[in-house]
Amino acid sequence: MGIANAHLSPPPATANDLFGVQAFTTSLLKGMDVTRRWLEDLGFSINEPTQEHWVLTHSAPLPELHFYSASELEMFARHRAHHYARRLLKENRS
């Protein structure tokens, strides 16, 4: 089952956790290869400038989305990436 057909309700976002990725501190469920493939399928470019630091962009240099653990990255891919990919595509067309 890919990210495209996973309809999970996103964790709540807070002022300190805008993407709601720290709400669950579970281990990776799918692994980095699957997470990377989900994000790339949605049009994100993934750069890992240092170990345990990922920078995502989507069809433009800005905004940059920074993640500092593999579980944060997977939580974003599972729960928020679709929304951001659609929104960023709309903004870039304008």
For each residue, the residues with C-beta under 8 A, 3 or more apart:
1: 5 6
2: 5 6 38 41
3: 6 38 41 42 77 78 81 82
4: 41 82
5: 1 2
6: 1 2 3 78
7:
8: 78 79
9: 79
10: 13 20 79 80
11: 20 21 23 24 75 79
12: 20 23
13: 10 17 18 19 20
14: 17 18 20
15: 18
16:
17: 13 14 20 21 22 23
18: 13 14 15
19: 13 65 72 75 76 79 80
20: 10 11 12 13 14 17 23 75 79 80
21: 11 17 67 71 72 73 75 76 79 80
22: 17 25 72 75
23: 11 12 17 20 75
24: 11 71 75
25: 22 71
26: 29 71
27: 71
28: 31 32 35 70 71 74
29: 26 74
30: 34 35 74
31: 28 34 35
32: 28 35 36 70 73 74
33: 36 37
34: 30 31 37 38
35: 28 30 31 32 38 39 70 73 74 77
36: 32 33 39 40 46
37: 33 34 40 41
38: 2 3 34 35 41 42 77 78 81
39: 35 36 42 44 46 56 73 77 81
40: 36 37 43 44 45 46
41: 2 3 4 37 38
42: 3 38 39 58 81 82 85
43: 40 58 59 85 89
44: 39 40 56 57 58 81 85
45: 40 56 57 58
46: 36 39 40 54 55 56
47: 54 55 56 57
48: 51 53 54 55
49: 53 55
50: 53
51: 48
52: 68 69 70
53: 48 49 50 66 67 68
54: 46 47 48 66 67 68 73
55: 46 47 48 49 64 65 66 67
56: 39 44 45 46 47 64 65 66 67 76
57: 44 45 47 60 61 62 63 64 65
58: 42 43 44 45 84 85 88 89
59: 43 88 89 92
60: 57 88 92
61: 57 64
62: 57
63: 57 88
64: 55 56 57 61
65: 19 55 56 57 76 84
66: 53 54 55 56
67: 21 53 54 55 56 72 73 76
68: 52 53 54 72
69: 52 72 73
70: 28 32 35 52 73 74
71: 21 24 25 26 27 28 74 75
72: 19 21 22 67 68 69 75 76
73: 21 32 35 39 54 67 69 70 76 77
74: 28 29 30 32 35 70 71 77 78
75: 11 19 20 21 22 23 24 71 72 78 79 80
76: 19 21 56 65 67 72 73 79 80 81
77: 3 35 38 39 73 74 81
78: 3 6 8 38 74 75 81
79: 8 9 10 11 19 20 21 75 76
80: 10 19 20 21 75 76 83 84
81: 3 38 39 42 44 76 77 78 84 85
82: 3 4 42 85 86
83: 80 86 87
84: 58 65 80 81 87 88
85: 42 43 44 58 81 82 88 89
86: 82 83 89 90
87: 83 84 90 91
88: 58 59 60 63 84 85 91 92
89: 43 58 59 85 86 92 93
90: 86 87 93 94
91: 87 88 94
92: 59 60 88 89
93: 89 90
94: 90 91
